[in-house]
């Protein structure tokens, strides 16, 4: 299998490249950066440039494109001057890739988000649910990216994830560790509910999907139950041996965010098992392995 992976300068793309290498597959990574400091095959690519996207991907002749690149700065996406950039990357860039996949007849895996839903209620969102109502610009752009893929291709996987953490980049775990070492107390919201996703574990699942033809919409986070950001922080500090006090607050009390956040990020992952894909390990175990990895 030959794979082309976008966004390899980020957390997930980096882990996907490593997983492909472990399995002996040929893989070419891409990002908008001049260099991502790795030893795998790399092509600089601006996915908003349709001609460049077709030229670079067509030269690789991949069996699958795993599209991890995205604008993920949720609050910055709300700023008016950033709106064209957000849509250019998350919508137009995704459509450019889908168009090339259609021409080549190859599979595409698109990484999406719980933010495509309105985040209300307490029931877990089903992967085939079409009750979309994004609360913010980022969520709308990722939904439009989903539609660009589904409207263009037959051989696609749309994989929604949430609360991502991994080695290569910024994330909630790293932020909390830094804050927890600096201050005696942190305030964390306890009314947003979901489950974390460790990119190392997710990468394995995505390559499993690439090896299959079980196309469609999926949800993929770690197992271990639904929690709040407050619960997650408490476990981060417990496992890291920090005695920082964690004070639960509501989203309204916390304030600060420009973009509205979903209260209900519960994602139903039962479709994975139904189609023969192994579930990700528990988030508690994932956190333990991650903390050991980053030292």
LOMAR-785358 format. One line per field, with one value per residue: residue in one letter; y, x, z of N, C-alpha, C, O in turn. Coordinates in steps of 0.02 Angstrom, whole numbers, plus 50000, padded with zeros to 5 digits. Layout:
N
aa <- a_...
n.yy <- Y_...
n.xx <- X_...
n.zz <- Z_...
ca.yy <- Y_...
ca.xx <- X_...
ca.zz <- Z_...
c.yy <- Y_...
c.xx <- X_...
c.zz <- Z_...
o.yy <- Y_...
o.xx <- X_...
o.zz <- Z_...
This chain:
295
aa <- x_x_x_x_x_x_x_x_x_x_x_x_x_x_x_x_x_x_x_x_x_x_x_x_x_x_x_x_x_x_x_x_x_x_x_x_x_x_x_x_x_x_x_x_x_x_x_x_x_x_x_x_x_x_x_x_x_x_x_x_x_x_x_x_x_x_x_x_x_x_x_x_x_x_x_x_x_x_x_x_x_x_x_x_x_x_x_x_x_x_x_x_x_x_x_x_x_x_x_x_x_x_x_x_x_x_x_x_x_x_x_x_x_x_x_x_x_x_x_x_x_x_x_x_x_x_x_x_x_x_x_x_x_x_x_x_x_x_x_x_x_x_x_x_x_x_x_x_x_x_x_x_x_x_x_x_x_x_x_x_x_x_x_x_x_x_x_x_x_x_x_x_x_x_x_x_x_x_x_x_x_x_x_x_x_x_x_x_x_x_x_x_x_x_x_x_x_x_x_x_x_x_x_x_x_x_x_x_x_x_x_x_x_x_x_x_x_x_x_x_x_x_x_x_x_x_x_x_x_x_x_x_x_x_x_x_x_x_x_x_x_x_x_x_x_x_x_x_x_x_x_x_x_x_x_x_x_x_x_x_x_x_x_x_x_x_x_x_x_x_x_x_x_x_x_x_x_x_x_x_x_x_x_x_x_x_x_x_x_x_x_x_x_x_x
n.yy <- 49940_50111_50266_50434_50568_50706_50855_50818_50885_50902_50834_50713_50676_50652_50538_50449_50432_50366_50248_50191_50168_50072_49963_49934_50001_50106_50278_50450_50605_50765_50943_51118_51174_51212_51116_50973_50912_50772_50601_50540_50520_50671_50804_50972_51056_51160_51143_51222_51264_51212_51162_51129_51034_50931_50900_50858_50750_50665_50627_50540_50436_50370_50237_50271_50423_50502_50621_50733_50865_51027_51180_51214_51303_51351_51464_51571_51555_51622_51754_51889_51920_51800_51713_51686_51610_51500_51433_51412_51318_51212_51182_51212_51161_51029_50989_51001_50896_50786_50792_50755_50626_50568_50572_50487_50372_50327_50287_50393_50461_50561_50673_50723_50805_50816_50938_50963_50943_51009_50998_50982_50909_50741_50619_50504_50548_50476_50402_50407_50503_50643_50764_50900_51048_51156_51250_51348_51435_51353_51222_51226_51238_51116_51029_51066_51024_50886_50864_50898_50792_50679_50709_50699_50578_50396_50301_50327_50371_50452_50515_50555_50640_50686_50798_50793_50726_50715_50676_50770_50925_51057_51031_50990_50913_50941_51078_51083_51017_51110_51223_51169_51148_51275_51347_51346_51313_51271_51317_51228_51180_51092_51054_51018_50877_50729_50621_50588_50578_50488_50517_50422_50299_50318_50329_50198_50141_50214_50170_50037_50054_50104_49990_49922_49905_49959_50073_50240_50340_50366_50363_50397_50387_50367_50226_50203_50281_50425_50590_50746_50897_50938_50816_50751_50831_50812_50678_50686_50761_50674_50558_50616_50651_50774_50894_50996_51098_51068_51157_51145_51226_51309_51324_51452_51521_51509_51578_51677_51607_51637_51565_51467_51320_51144_51066_50933_50813_50680_50535_50404_50250_50125_50077_50049_49923_49847_49842_49772_49835_49861_49929_50082_50087_50119_50289_50321_50230_50267_50397_50367_50300_50403_50504_50438_50431_50566_50596
n.xx <- 50042_50024_50034_49976_49998_49928_49969_50078_50159_50091_50008_49931_49956_50094_50102_50029_50112_50220_50157_50122_50250_50294_50221_50274_50236_50239_50253_50214_50235_50156_50151_50124_50240_50416_50504_50486_50567_50592_50635_50561_50488_50449_50345_50327_50173_50040_49880_49776_49801_49746_49802_49933_49907_49849_49956_50061_50004_49962_50084_50133_50044_49950_49871_49788_49737_49770_49699_49750_49780_49728_49644_49646_49636_49525_49466_49532_49480_49361_49386_49365_49457_49518_49426_49420_49539_49518_49412_49472_49571_49505_49390_49400_49530_49513_49418_49495_49586_49497_49449_49563_49582_49468_49497_49607_49555_49573_49568_49505_49537_49462_49485_49377_49269_49188_49130_49044_48916_48781_48809_48720_48607_48619_48640_48743_48820_48779_48875_48817_48721_48633_48601_48657_48727_48829_48916_49008_49131_49239_49183_49082_49160_49228_49121_49077_49188_49175_49059_49107_49193_49106_49016_49094_49163_49157_49233_49272_49320_49253_49306_49267_49335_49388_49449_49595_49759_49937_50108_50174_50162_50052_49938_49799_49841_49980_49970_49900_49993_50099_50036_49998_50120_50161_50067_49971_49838_49710_49576_49449_49334_49183_49068_49069_49066_49150_49267_49440_49564_49700_49829_49923_49859_49748_49806_49842_49715_49670_49757_49721_49593_49627_49677_49564_49399_49288_49195_49133_49052_49128_49154_49286_49364_49465_49428_49351_49255_49143_49191_49224_49316_49370_49375_49469_49582_49605_49646_49759_49846_49851_49913_50032_50088_50067_50017_49929_49787_49627_49495_49325_49227_49090_49059_49013_49058_49194_49223_49311_49331_49316_49247_49099_49083_49046_48934_48902_49000_48997_49034_48970_49042_49013_49001_49127_49164_49061_49099_49214_49330_49455_49427_49494_49619_49585_49563_49628_49734_49797_49837_49930_50030_50064_50115_50227_50298_50326_50401
n.zz <- 50000_49960_50036_50056_50162_50242_50338_50421_50507_50621_50770_50744_50607_50610_50693_50616_50504_50565_50605_50483_50433_50524_50484_50365_50249_50102_50118_50098_50169_50199_50219_50256_50295_50273_50316_50418_50505_50509_50462_50364_50198_50119_50061_50031_50038_49995_50027_49988_49862_49718_49598_49633_49730_49654_49571_49660_49735_49633_49579_49674_49669_49762_49858_49958_50033_50181_50268_50372_50394_50447_50491_50656_50760_50862_50928_50864_50739_50742_50721_50613_50510_50490_50435_50291_50277_50360_50296_50173_50202_50277_50203_50059_50035_50076_49982_49866_49885_49888_49756_49684_49732_49678_49541_49537_49586_49716_49894_50027_50186_50299_50431_50554_50673_50836_50841_50737_50776_50882_51015_51119_51244_51314_51258_51170_51017_50863_50731_50603_50614_50558_50610_50604_50675_50692_50817_50801_50697_50662_50679_50581_50466_50466_50451_50323_50255_50274_50196_50071_50046_50053_49951_49839_49832_49833_49897_50043_50211_50347_50493_50650_50788_50956_51084_51074_51100_51085_51039_50954_50958_51024_51161_51270_51380_51392_51415_51539_51622_51619_51677_51799_51862_51883_51959_52113_52104_51987_51877_51803_51676_51709_51646_51515_51420_51369_51283_51287_51151_51102_50993_50952_50971_50890_50764_50734_50715_50603_50502_50501_50447_50322_50265_50238_50162_50218_50210_50258_50388_50545_50724_50835_50981_51129_51237_51401_51460_51479_51519_51608_51569_51688_51760_51681_51700_51837_51835_51754_51838_51946_51893_51854_51972_52033_52153_52133_52159_52093_52035_52003_51878_51795_51617_51589_51702_51684_51564_51443_51312_51137_51042_51043_51142_51130_51245_51253_51202_51182_51094_51001_50980_50934_50804_50758_50815_50760_50628_50632_50677_50799_50962_51032_51163_51341_51395_51512_51518_51400_51433_51534_51460_51374_51461_51509_51391_51360_51467
ca.yy <- 50000_50176_50315_50504_50593_50779_50879_50777_50927_50903_50776_50651_50658_50626_50470_50407_50415_50316_50185_50163_50142_50010_49908_49922_50032_50166_50336_50516_50654_50834_50998_51183_51193_51195_51054_50952_50883_50699_50567_50507_50555_50732_50853_51032_51064_51203_51109_51271_51271_51153_51135_51099_50974_50878_50882_50822_50686_50622_50601_50486_50381_50333_50196_50305_50487_50512_50694_50756_50937_51067_51239_51189_51355_51361_51534_51615_51548_51668_51822_51902_51918_51731_51673_51658_51560_51440_51398_51391_51257_51157_51165_51211_51116_50962_50974_50990_50828_50740_50792_50716_50556_50545_50561_50430_50313_50303_50298_50452_50463_50631_50679_50775_50826_50820_51006_50968_50940_51068_50988_50985_50845_50697_50557_50501_50560_50419_50424_50420_50556_50701_50824_50946_51117_51179_51310_51397_51437_51292_51166_51232_51225_51044_50998_51079_50979_50819_50862_50899_50724_50633_50726_50689_50511_50337_50265_50374_50364_50514_50493_50611_50630_50740_50805_50758_50740_50675_50697_50821_50987_51080_50998_51003_50880_50981_51142_51072_51002_51173_51264_51135_51156_51347_51376_51299_51297_51285_51314_51189_51172_51025_51043_50994_50805_50693_50572_50605_50537_50487_50510_50360_50246_50334_50315_50126_50130_50242_50126_49979_50074_50110_49922_49892_49940_49968_50146_50273_50385_50333_50402_50363_50414_50312_50199_50224_50319_50497_50630_50818_50922_50937_50747_50737_50867_50777_50616_50707_50779_50615_50516_50653_50662_50845_50905_51057_51095_51078_51184_51140_51285_51302_51359_51522_51549_51511_51633_51681_51581_51673_51516_51425_51250_51097_51035_50861_50787_50606_50505_50333_50216_50055_50059_50021_49852_49817_49833_49733_49875_49857_49993_50110_50074_50170_50352_50320_50194_50309_50451_50338_50289_50468_50537_50402_50449_50634_50602
ca.xx <- 50000_50058_49991_49995_49972_49935_49973_50124_50191_50048_50008_49905_49992_50159_50093_50007_50172_50258_50120_50130_50318_50298_50189_50312_50205_50270_50213_50241_50201_50155_50129_50140_50305_50473_50534_50455_50619_50588_50673_50519_50479_50409_50334_50292_50112_49985_49821_49728_49821_49718_49848_49989_49880_49842_50023_50099_49973_49963_50152_50142_49998_49934_49810_49746_49759_49747_49699_49753_49792_49668_49646_49617_49635_49453_49449_49557_49437_49305_49408_49342_49512_49539_49373_49439_49592_49488_49374_49518_49605_49461_49339_49427_49586_49486_49387_49549_49612_49445_49447_49620_49566_49418_49532_49653_49518_49601_49530_49521_49516_49457_49478_49330_49264_49123_49104_48993_48851_48768_48834_48666_48582_48666_48647_48802_48806_48792_48915_48776_48673_48639_48574_48713_48713_48890_48909_49060_49158_49279_49138_49049_49209_49241_49061_49079_49240_49144_49013_49147_49218_49050_48984_49141_49192_49123_49281_49296_49307_49251_49318_49261_49373_49378_49495_49654_49826_49989_50177_50202_50123_50019_49875_49772_49882_50040_49951_49885_50055_50135_49999_50000_50186_50171_50018_49945_49768_49685_49504_49435_49262_49157_49003_49080_49077_49173_49319_49502_49588_49773_49843_49961_49810_49705_49844_49835_49648_49665_49791_49675_49540_49657_49686_49498_49352_49227_49189_49078_49063_49146_49177_49343_49401_49484_49377_49362_49199_49136_49217_49230_49385_49390_49394_49530_49636_49619_49683_49825_49886_49862_49963_50096_50113_50061_49965_49893_49715_49586_49429_49277_49186_49048_49085_48996_49103_49262_49226_49371_49330_49278_49203_49057_49105_48991_48930_48897_49045_48996_49031_48956_49094_48994_49008_49193_49161_49015_49133_49275_49387_49466_49421_49555_49625_49554_49599_49672_49795_49829_49870_49988_50082_50086_50157_50291_50332_50353_50446
ca.zz <- 50000_49958_50070_50059_50226_50251_50407_50461_50557_50680_50814_50715_50546_50631_50718_50560_50465_50602_50604_50415_50428_50564_50446_50303_50191_50073_50137_50086_50211_50174_50263_50225_50320_50230_50341_50481_50548_50515_50410_50314_50134_50133_50008_50053_49999_50017_50000_49960_49792_49686_49548_49669_49763_49603_49547_49711_49752_49573_49570_49723_49650_49823_49865_50007_50061_50250_50270_50442_50396_50460_50536_50718_50811_50865_50945_50812_50680_50748_50703_50545_50461_50479_50405_50225_50285_50389_50243_50120_50223_50298_50153_49991_50034_50079_49917_49818_49895_49866_49683_49659_49748_49630_49477_49544_49609_49779_49955_50067_50256_50321_50503_50572_50743_50870_50835_50684_50809_50923_51082_51170_51268_51349_51220_51128_50946_50819_50673_50544_50630_50513_50644_50610_50694_50724_50860_50787_50629_50653_50670_50516_50414_50464_50422_50251_50230_50270_50140_50010_50036_50040_49887_49785_49830_49860_49939_50094_50283_50385_50561_50698_50849_51005_51141_51049_51127_51055_51051_50910_50957_51085_51177_51337_51432_51401_51446_51610_51657_51627_51725_51864_51892_51898_52004_52163_52090_51919_51869_51742_51667_51724_51614_51446_51430_51310_51295_51252_51096_51097_50922_50941_50964_50832_50703_50721_50688_50536_50455_50495_50400_50255_50241_50227_50117_50257_50205_50292_50445_50608_50782_50864_51037_51173_51282_51470_51487_51466_51575_51596_51568_51758_51775_51644_51733_51900_51820_51730_51896_51988_51862_51850_52039_52052_52205_52115_52171_52033_52054_51948_51864_51735_51558_51598_51752_51658_51516_51401_51244_51085_51008_51086_51147_51142_51312_51244_51151_51185_51028_51001_50941_50924_50734_50749_50829_50712_50564_50641_50699_50871_50998_51060_51235_51384_51397_51570_51496_51349_51469_51568_51410_51348_51511_51508_51328_51362_51525
c.yy <- 50062_50227_50385_50534_50669_50796_50841_50819_50930_50837_50711_50630_50627_50553_50423_50386_50360_50248_50152_50133_50077_49950_49896_49953_50091_50226_50400_50565_50722_50881_51062_51208_51174_51129_51037_50913_50809_50667_50530_50550_50613_50777_50913_51042_51112_51175_51157_51286_51208_51121_51099_51034_50917_50854_50837_50753_50639_50591_50541_50424_50338_50288_50229_50372_50493_50586_50719_50832_50975_51131_51217_51241_51381_51434_51582_51612_51597_51739_51833_51897_51847_51688_51645_51604_51495_51399_51374_51325_51200_51136_51158_51162_51043_50942_50962_50919_50776_50735_50750_50641_50527_50529_50498_50366_50285_50319_50365_50444_50535_50634_50737_50780_50822_50888_51015_50965_51001_51059_50992_50915_50804_50629_50561_50509_50498_50443_50440_50471_50616_50765_50874_51015_51145_51245_51365_51389_51373_51232_51167_51216_51151_51005_51006_51037_50908_50813_50862_50829_50677_50646_50709_50616_50457_50301_50313_50349_50435_50495_50553_50593_50689_50740_50771_50777_50691_50706_50763_50884_51003_51039_51012_50973_50921_51047_51134_51056_51066_51217_51234_51141_51229_51373_51324_51276_51313_51277_51280_51176_51099_51011_51030_50922_50771_50639_50592_50555_50544_50472_50446_50302_50256_50317_50241_50111_50156_50199_50061_49994_50077_50041_49889_49930_49952_50043_50174_50319_50344_50385_50363_50406_50354_50288_50228_50267_50393_50536_50704_50837_50925_50867_50730_50769_50833_50715_50633_50722_50718_50572_50550_50667_50734_50853_50970_51049_51109_51098_51180_51205_51270_51339_51434_51556_51556_51567_51623_51662_51624_51627_51477_51353_51205_51070_50959_50839_50711_50578_50429_50297_50144_50032_50030_49945_49816_49802_49800_49772_49871_49925_50017_50093_50129_50233_50355_50286_50235_50366_50426_50329_50355_50504_50504_50422_50518_50646_50648
c.xx <- 50044_50010_50020_49960_49982_49941_50022_50166_50151_50049_49988_49943_50060_50153_50069_50067_50213_50223_50126_50199_50326_50271_50222_50282_50247_50225_50251_50200_50203_50132_50146_50209_50361_50503_50500_50503_50614_50626_50628_50511_50430_50405_50298_50231_50064_49921_49769_49744_49800_49767_49907_49967_49874_49911_50061_50070_49974_50031_50165_50102_49979_49873_49761_49779_49728_49755_49693_49761_49726_49686_49610_49616_49563_49434_49472_49514_49379_49322_49396_49397_49535_49487_49392_49491_49563_49452_49420_49552_49555_49409_49371_49486_49564_49454_49440_49577_49561_49442_49504_49608_49516_49451_49575_49617_49543_49555_49550_49495_49519_49444_49432_49324_49193_49091_49054_48923_48842_48788_48782_48646_48635_48674_48710_48783_48825_48830_48874_48720_48686_48610_48630_48690_48774_48881_48958_49087_49198_49235_49104_49098_49225_49181_49062_49134_49214_49101_49051_49174_49161_49016_49029_49161_49143_49168_49311_49279_49306_49253_49317_49296_49361_49435_49562_49717_49876_50057_50194_50159_50092_49956_49857_49816_49945_50026_49938_49948_50095_50102_50004_50066_50198_50128_49991_49874_49752_49610_49490_49361_49241_49089_49009_49103_49098_49223_49382_49520_49664_49791_49882_49913_49766_49741_49839_49768_49643_49701_49752_49621_49567_49667_49619_49459_49285_49214_49131_49101_49079_49161_49233_49375_49424_49424_49389_49308_49201_49155_49211_49303_49413_49414_49461_49590_49655_49662_49753_49870_49901_49918_50032_50126_50113_50005_49927_49818_49677_49516_49381_49237_49143_49082_49072_49042_49174_49272_49282_49361_49288_49227_49163_49081_49044_48992_48931_48941_49049_48988_49021_49004_49076_49003_49077_49192_49117_49049_49202_49337_49394_49459_49489_49559_49592_49596_49646_49739_49833_49867_49934_50046_50109_50132_50226_50332_50363_50397_50421
c.zz <- 50000_49988_50063_50120_50229_50325_50450_50510_50622_50717_50778_50653_50560_50652_50662_50517_50500_50601_50535_50406_50465_50525_50378_50241_50166_50089_50122_50128_50180_50228_50227_50246_50271_50250_50407_50526_50559_50458_50360_50251_50144_50072_50039_50008_50033_49986_49973_49886_49755_49636_49581_49703_49713_49580_49597_49726_49693_49562_49616_49703_49711_49816_49913_50025_50131_50265_50343_50448_50406_50497_50599_50774_50817_50880_50891_50749_50682_50727_50628_50493_50446_50442_50336_50230_50312_50336_50188_50138_50234_50247_50084_49985_50035_50013_49864_49823_49871_49790_49653_49672_49698_49563_49480_49563_49674_49838_49987_50138_50279_50396_50519_50649_50770_50861_50778_50713_50855_50996_51137_51190_51303_51314_51177_51054_50906_50758_50611_50556_50585_50544_50657_50631_50729_50761_50841_50716_50615_50639_50602_50459_50409_50436_50346_50218_50223_50208_50073_49994_50015_49973_49827_49776_49853_49910_49991_50164_50312_50458_50608_50763_50896_51056_51127_51087_51096_51066_51017_50906_51024_51097_51250_51392_51446_51435_51520_51651_51670_51680_51795_51899_51914_51954_52054_52148_52018_51919_51802_51737_51679_51693_51539_51452_51365_51330_51256_51197_51092_51025_50906_50930_50903_50766_50684_50688_50616_50484_50447_50444_50329_50224_50222_50173_50152_50265_50246_50347_50507_50662_50815_50918_51079_51213_51352_51500_51471_51529_51558_51592_51640_51778_51742_51679_51799_51888_51794_51790_51940_51959_51859_51919_52061_52103_52193_52128_52106_52055_51995_51940_51803_51677_51564_51648_51726_51608_51465_51327_51196_51052_51059_51084_51158_51214_51306_51186_51154_51114_51034_50953_50923_50852_50719_50759_50778_50646_50572_50660_50775_50903_51022_51135_51276_51384_51457_51554_51445_51383_51503_51519_51382_51397_51515_51447_51331_51424_51579
o.yy <- 50066_50231_50394_50527_50693_50757_50833_50791_50958_50791_50661_50571_50581_50511_50364_50328_50314_50196_50091_50080_50031_49894_49853_49934_50122_50224_50405_50566_50737_50862_51062_51256_51126_51089_51081_50885_50784_50701_50493_50610_50604_50786_50906_51037_51105_51183_51136_51318_51156_51059_51045_50985_50860_50794_50786_50704_50579_50534_50496_50368_50278_50300_50217_50377_50490_50611_50725_50860_50957_51135_51202_51225_51426_51461_51628_51660_51614_51780_51792_51872_51835_51632_51586_51555_51441_51338_51320_51281_51146_51079_51104_51125_51001_50885_50919_50887_50728_50681_50715_50600_50469_50479_50461_50311_50225_50360_50390_50423_50566_50602_50794_50759_50824_50896_51068_50983_51039_51107_51003_50866_50830_50586_50614_50479_50471_50499_50483_50481_50636_50814_50888_51039_51157_51289_51422_51343_51344_51195_51115_51183_51125_50955_50959_51016_50874_50764_50830_50809_50641_50599_50704_50594_50471_50273_50336_50312_50473_50463_50596_50539_50737_50689_50726_50835_50634_50758_50807_50895_50969_51016_51042_51005_50934_51070_51174_51078_51076_51246_51270_51140_51242_51415_51265_51226_51362_51236_51301_51161_51052_50961_51031_50907_50782_50615_50610_50498_50598_50420_50419_50261_50208_50293_50225_50073_50123_50192_50033_49952_50054_50035_49834_49978_49954_50071_50137_50336_50293_50442_50302_50455_50298_50325_50271_50288_50420_50517_50722_50797_50914_50860_50698_50738_50825_50701_50597_50698_50712_50551_50516_50693_50755_50822_50995_50998_51155_51060_51210_51234_51225_51380_51474_51613_51604_51602_51567_51700_51645_51648_51455_51328_51225_51054_50925_50844_50681_50596_50395_50313_50107_49972_49990_49907_49760_49754_49801_49744_49878_49975_49978_50084_50181_50231_50389_50309_50237_50382_50460_50346_50362_50531_50537_50429_50529_50699_50657
o.xx <- 50094_49952_50081_49900_50038_49921_50010_50203_50175_50086_50024_49961_50081_50193_50088_50071_50237_50256_50134_50207_50360_50296_50200_50300_50284_50165_50311_50139_50247_50097_50179_50234_50354_50524_50486_50484_50631_50647_50654_50527_50377_50454_50245_50236_50049_49910_49723_49704_49833_49773_49927_50004_49893_49921_50089_50107_49986_50036_50204_50122_49990_49829_49701_49840_49667_49811_49638_49750_49675_49738_49551_49596_49542_49391_49436_49510_49350_49278_49415_49386_49569_49503_49381_49490_49582_49461_49409_49560_49562_49387_49368_49491_49591_49462_49432_49589_49579_49433_49495_49621_49521_49434_49580_49645_49535_49509_49605_49438_49572_49398_49446_49370_49145_49031_49025_48874_48889_48786_48799_48664_48688_48711_48727_48734_48880_48819_48893_48677_48743_48597_48648_48637_48772_48843_48951_49069_49192_49247_49097_49080_49236_49190_49048_49127_49227_49105_49030_49176_49167_48991_49005_49173_49094_49144_49367_49231_49353_49206_49361_49287_49327_49466_49583_49728_49859_50062_50225_50125_50103_49924_49896_49827_49962_50063_49962_49954_50123_50136_50014_50068_50239_50149_49990_49851_49777_49582_49516_49328_49276_49057_48959_49154_49068_49223_49376_49497_49690_49772_49875_49923_49749_49710_49833_49765_49613_49676_49750_49604_49534_49665_49619_49483_49233_49220_49085_49160_49046_49178_49228_49409_49404_49376_49431_49313_49253_49137_49195_49347_49473_49467_49504_49643_49714_49708_49801_49927_49956_49964_50084_50181_50154_49952_49896_49789_49694_49482_49394_49215_49158_49126_49114_49064_49210_49323_49298_49382_49233_49171_49189_49099_48997_49046_48959_48921_49099_48942_49059_49006_49118_49012_49085_49216_49133_49031_49243_49392_49345_49482_49535_49507_49572_49657_49698_49792_49895_49923_49985_50103_50169_50184_50276_50393_50419_50427_50454
o.zz <- 50035_49968_50064_50128_50219_50368_50510_50550_50672_50700_50782_50646_50525_50633_50662_50497_50467_50596_50530_50376_50442_50531_50340_50186_50204_50075_50133_50124_50139_50275_50175_50218_50233_50208_50447_50577_50613_50411_50318_50252_50174_50036_50068_49947_50092_49926_49938_49852_49761_49634_49560_49703_49729_49572_49578_49729_49701_49537_49599_49717_49712_49774_49910_50031_50138_50275_50370_50501_50378_50530_50597_50830_50780_50846_50873_50711_50629_50716_50586_50438_50396_50421_50323_50192_50289_50331_50159_50096_50205_50247_50054_49936_50000_49989_49821_49772_49838_49763_49604_49630_49678_49531_49431_49557_49687_49832_49975_50148_50277_50421_50501_50684_50732_50872_50770_50679_50866_51035_51195_51158_51320_51338_51151_51032_50913_50735_50571_50514_50575_50509_50715_50608_50790_50740_50864_50680_50561_50591_50570_50410_50354_50402_50310_50161_50174_50171_50025_49936_49965_49941_49770_49720_49886_49960_49984_50175_50301_50483_50605_50790_50877_51069_51163_51104_51082_51099_51047_50857_51073_51050_51287_51443_51503_51478_51560_51708_51724_51723_51844_51961_51958_51993_52039_52176_51990_51955_51751_51787_51661_51710_51503_51484_51312_51386_51197_51196_51081_50998_50851_50886_50868_50719_50625_50640_50573_50428_50392_50402_50282_50163_50193_50144_50119_50320_50265_50353_50520_50648_50823_50903_51065_51223_51362_51558_51452_51585_51502_51608_51650_51809_51773_51686_51814_51926_51809_51792_51967_51994_51861_51924_52102_52097_52240_52110_52069_52090_51943_51990_51764_51687_51546_51638_51742_51610_51447_51284_51213_51036_51110_51030_51192_51240_51349_51128_51133_51078_51069_50894_50898_50840_50673_50716_50756_50611_50526_50659_50811_50875_51031_51166_51248_51375_51454_51573_51446_51363_51502_51533_51369_51377_51523_51451_51308_51431_51630
